[in-house]
Amino acid sequence: MSKLSFAAIVVAVAFSGLASAQSSDPRGACKADYDKFCAGIAPGGGRVVACLNGKRDQLSDTCKTALDSRKKK
C-alpha cells in the first residue's frame, strides 16, 4: 500500500468515525493518535505517516505496533 493510499484511508477513517481496535490495522489502531497529534495534516505524499512517525514517542503502543507491521509488508 502506498503512503498516499494509507494517508487517504487514515483521514477517511478519522472523518467517518469508523475505526476498529485491531492492532494490525493502522487505520483503526492509530485513529486516536491521528486525532490527537496529526488532525491538521492534509493527506497525501506520506504526510500523515510522517506526522505519526514524528510523534512516535507519544503514540499508543497499539499504533506503534500497527505502523511497525505496515513496514514489514
Beta strands, then each sheet from edge to edge (+ up, - down):
end
